[in-house]
Amino acid sequence: MAASKTLCTLGMFIIDQFELRDESGELTGRTQPEAIGGGGTYCLIGARIWLPPTDLGMIVDRGDDFPSVIQGQLSSYGEEMWLYRSRTDGNPTLRAVNIYRGENNRGFAYLTTKIRIEPDQFIGTPLARSKYLHFVCSPVRAQKIMSQVEEVYGWQPVTVYEPIPSSCTPQELPALRAILHKIDILSPNADEAFTLLSIPKPVTKEKVEAAASALIVGVRKALIIRSGAMGSYTLAVGAQRGYWVPAFWTEKEAASKIVDVTGAGNMFLGGLVAGLEKTSGDVVQGLTYFGLEAPQTLTLKTWTVASFFASVSASYALEQVGLPSVGKSRAEDNSELWNGDSPVSRLETLRSRVAA
């Protein structure tokens, strides 16, 4: 019997299209090619930066129109990651349009019929009984997911839950709290956390820390609030305080390095899972695995070290529209490069910056 996957996601595979409008809502005339999308896909690639493709899995529902260029890109990450199914409902591959209006306003809409991924669809496949399970949805949907998970004998995955943005409202907070006792890792972004708790903007570190203390009640293991350029705040259950891990790209670098923020939060969580897997509950082991020295002047907790991996994964999402590319290094170890750069080098850069 094949070993269980480390991480599987219930996210749907989506092909993203783009509609570019100006501030007045008029089409700009600029075009952008289709790109691989979906929060689950981004999460899996965030983990893939650190883990082999055999450790990861998700379902991809393909229509007869599935583009060969996208098929080739998926294959470049590792065929073992993807459980392909042919759509039999007569509909094409799931597509969505991302509507950009000016610099800061963005809309999203599905263009074709969705096929929801359920945990019981993993049974009898290589995706069965993964160690970690990732999902992005409403609290009501999360309840249904966990009910199905509990029906699978012997499966007790570490749950990684992103509340869907539309459900991050004060009205949904009771439903969210009702599911937290089944959630190991809860991770909204700062805007979502503030809206849930009716905390006024602007976003500050002090407000993020207060939001984390309020939201962690009931969570099994940890809460991470992803806070964009400020980095991420990680608070473990039982800890007296949390830790900030900076974003990889500094304020000076952002203008030249950040192209699109789509999927960065999802890739962050994939990197977090990979970091937890690499540390194996041991901070020093997690660092020395990559030949890094444990800092002498900085106390790091396991969850915080995992957030370093997460921050590096997120950095690759920001450099282009769509997913980053993977290739091989010319070095003797034949290590992988992502967007032509080494994740290990970025991890060391980030670690050195914090320890300095």
N, C-alpha and C positions, 0 to 999 in steps of 0.2 A: 504493500500500500504506500502510495506517494506521501511524502511529508506534507503537513498543512502549510499553506501560505502564511507569510508573516502578516501581510496587510491586504485586505480586499475592501472595495468600496461599493456602496449601493448607488453611487452616482450614475446618471445616464450619460452615455456618450453622445456628444452633440457636435455638429458641424456649424461653426459660427460664420455668419455673414455680417456685413458692416454697412451701415447707412450713415454717411457723414453730412451733417447739416451745420449751417452757421447759427449765430445767436438768435436770428430772427426765424429760424426754422426752415430756411430754404436750403435745398440740396446744393452742396458745394461743387459738384461735378467730379470730385476726387473719388477714386475707387480703391478698394483694398481686396486682395484675394481671400477666398475662404480659408478658415483656419480651424484646427482641432480645438474643441471647447468642452465645457462641462466641468463642474467643480470636482467631481470624482476623478476625472482624467488628470487634471492638474495635481490633485493630491497624490495620485499614484506616481506621476513623474517626479514630484518632489522627493518621494522616497526612493525612486529609481536612481537618483543621483548618487545614493550611498549604497543601495542594496542591489543584488543581482535580479534579473527579470523573473527568475524562477520563484522568488519570494513574494511576488506581487500578482494581483489579479483583479479583473473586472469584466463584466459582460459588455460586449459591443454588438448592438443590433444593427445589421447592415441591410439596406434596401438594394434593389437592383441598380440604383444610381450611385453606389459607393465609389468615390473617386479613387483612381489608381494612385494619385500623388499622395493622398492621405493614407491609403493602405501602405505605401512605401515608408511613410514617416513612422507609422505605428510599428512596422517591422523593424525599423532601425533601433527601437528601444528594446526589442526582444519579443519574439513571437509567443514566448511562454506566458506573457502578461495578459494576453487577450483571449477571452472565451467568446468566439464569434457565433452569432445566431443570425439566420436569414429571416427577415421579416416575411410573415405569411399573411399579413392583413391587407396587402395590396398598397401599403403606404411606402413612401420613400424613406431614406435615412433621416433621422431626426435632425432638423435644422432650426436655428434660432437667429434672429437679427439683433445686433447690438446697435442701437441708435445713439450716435454722438451728436449733441447739439452744443456747439461752442466747445469750450475747454473743459467745463466741469459738469455739465448735465448729461446724463446717460440713461437710456431706456433699454428694455429687453423684452422680446416677445418670441414665443415659439411659432414656427411657420408650418410645422407638420405635427402629426399625431404622436404623442409620447407613449412609450411602453415603460411602465414603472418597473423597477427592479426590486424584487422581494427576496428576503433572506432564504426562503425555502427553495428558491430557484438555484441556489448553490449546491443543494443536496445531490449527491451522485456525480458531481463534477470536481475538477481539480481545485475549485474555489471553496470547497466545503471546509467548515470549521477553522477558519483563519484565526490567527492569534489576535490580530487587531481588526476592528470593523469600523469603517468610516461612513458617515452619512450626513447629508445636508437636507434639512426638511423642517417642517413645523413641529411643535411639541406633540400635537395630536398624532401626526404621522410617526413620530419617534416612539410613541407608546405602542402603536401597532407593530412597528419593527421589532421592538424588544419582546413583545408577546410572541412573535414568530421565532425569535432567537431562542427564547426559553423553551420552546417546544422541540428544539433539536437536541437530542440526548448527547450529553457530554460537551456541549459547546458553551463556553463561557468567555467570549472574546473581551478584550479590552476595548471599550466603546469610545470612539472619537466623534463627538457630535458638534456640528456647526448649525446653529439655528438659522433658518432661511431668513434673509433680511425682512421680507414682508411680514413675518411673524414676530419680529422684535418690536413689539408695542406693549405699553402698560397693560392693555387688556389681555395679552397673551402670557403675562408673567405668571399667573397662578398655574396655568397649564404647563409652563416650563418647570416650575418648582415641583410639580407633581411627578415629573419623569426623572428628576436629577438623581434620585437614589439608585437609578439603574445606569447612570452615565459616569464613566471613569474620567474622561477628559472633555471638558466643556470649553469651547473657544469661539466667542463672538468677537467681532472687531470693536473698536472703541465706540464708534457711532452707534452700533447695534446695542451695546451694553448701556450706553447713555439713554437711548430711546426707551429701552425696556424699563429702566429705573427712573425715568423722568428727570435725569440729571441735565441741567442746562449746559450748553457749550459756552466757551471753547473747550476743547479737550486739553487737559493738563495732566501731568503725571500724578498729582495729588488726587484729582478726581478719578483717574483710572484705578488707582490703588483702592480708593473707597468703593468703587463699583465692584472690584474684584472681591473685596471682603463681603459685600452684600450678596453677590451671586454665587459664591462658592458653597454656601450653606446647603448641604444635602448631596453635593458632588462626592463621588467616591475617592478620587485621587488628586486631581489638579484642575485649575482653571487658568487659561492663558488668554489674555486680552491683547489682540494684535492691534497695534497703534500706529501703523504707517511709518512715517519718517522718524517718529519717536522711538521706534523699536517695539518690543513686546514685554509685557509684564506677566511673570509666571508666579503663581501662588499655589503651593502644594497644601493639601489637606493636613491640618495639624501644625503647619508652620506658623511661627509668630509674625513673619514678614515674608514678602515675596522678593523677587529679583528682576531687575530690568536688564534685558539684553538688547543692544543697539541694532538698528537696521544695518545691513552690510554697507550699502552705499551711503556715504556721508553727504551732508548738505552741499558741499563743494562739488562732489562727483555727480550728484543727482541730475543736474541739467544735461549732462552729456551722456549719462548711462541709462536713465529711466525713459523708456519709450511708451510703455503701456502697463498699467497696474493690474490688468485682468489676470485673475488666477493666482496672484502672489500669496494671498491668505491661504488658499487651498494647498499650494505647494509648500508653504510654511508648515502646515500640519503633517504633510507627508514626510518632510524632513524631520519633524519632531518625532514621529514614530520610528524613523530610521535611527535617530539619535538615541532614543530609549533602547532600541534593540542593540545598538553598538555598545552602549555603556553597561548593559546587563546589570543595572543597579549599582554599578561601581564607577564613580567619577574618574578616578585615575585610570582605570582600564579603558574607559571611553576615550580618554585623551591619548594614552600611549598606543592605542590601536593604530593611530595615524602618526606615530612617532613624535607626538607633541609632549612637551614637559608640563607637568601639573604646576600651575602657578603657586608660588610660595606666599604671596601677599594677598591672595584673593580666595575667600571661602566660596566654593562652588557646590551647589547641590545637584543631584542627578538630573532633576527636571530642568535646571538652568543650563547644564551642559547640553542636554537635548535641544534646548532652544537655540543654542549656537548653531547646531546642524540645521535647524529650521530656518534661521535667519539667512544662512548661506543658500539653502534651497530657494527661498523666496527671491533672492537677488537675481537668480537666473530667469525668473518669470518676468522681470521688469525690463529686460533688455530688448524685447521685440514684441510684436503682435503675435500671439500664439505661443506654442511651446518652444523651449530651447532645443538646440541640436546636440547630438552626442557623437563623439568620434574617439579615435585611439591616439594616445601619445606616442611620440617617436622614442621615448625613453625605454630603457631596457625592460622595465616592469610592464610596458604596454598598457599603462593605466588609461582610464577614460578621461577625456576632456569634454567639458560641457561649454558650448559656445566658444570653444577653443581655449578654455581656461580650466585650471585644476580646482575642484571643490576642496581638496585637502589644503591647497595653498590659501584659499579664501578662509577656510576654518582657522588656519594659523594666523592670518592677518587679523581676523576678528578677535581671536583670543588675545593676541598681543596688544591690540588696541585697548581692550578692557583691562588687561593686567598692568598696563603702563601707568 
